[in-house]
Amino acid sequence: MTYGELIREIRIKKNITQKYLYQSIMSKSYAIRFEQGKHDISFFLFNQILEKIPMEVDEFLYIYNHYHESQSEAFYNEYGHYGNINDITGLVNLKNKISNAVDNNQVNLKIAELTARIDQLNDYNETGIYRKEKIDEQALNLIMTHLETIQDWTIDELRFLANTIDYIDYKERLDYFKLLLPKMRKYKDFGRGKKVICTLLVNATREAMMLLDIETAKILLKELDYFSNGIEELFFRIS
């Protein structure tokens, strides 16, 4: 199914006329072809159509994916679930599952994330200490290289940093936050992004307090307060 075909399906279910939906956006003949899946349109026009339905882009993509999250969202939700409860078996199963996916840079990064976390947790179970010394060198190098080459920090990059911040030397972490704090504020009104940023800030604040870096902890807590002023982020205020 194409985007146009799904728009037609949604339009009919909502009793929206074709004339109303496409008026001032595109011609009738083009709209017909679009809904037949025979024409593509720009994101600008597509967004105008969604606003008239009305529907958010995230919801449309969720429906388009047969009421499932994107593969990336599903991966990080599953990773977060197992990681938060230190479930090594769950993480190993997740790693085995994505190892069967098409080999590309994003898949390799996810495998490196999982390898590093599994190695860290296995070491923690033996020593009672979270550290990076026992992490597979190839996985760690891939993570560090990726972080060093990021130029445009969007939500996916911030989430990657949140999941790998334990492996970065503390002084280097401070450099990252000096760079990122102004950029992160642009995402204050983006719901899905706020959760990622709050997770990153909680992890960083905890580390600063454990190292008795009170001044940095105060700065991070101030940012956390800025991002966690809604009901959905209440958990992060009491973490």
Beta strands, then each sheet from edge to edge (+ up, - down):
end
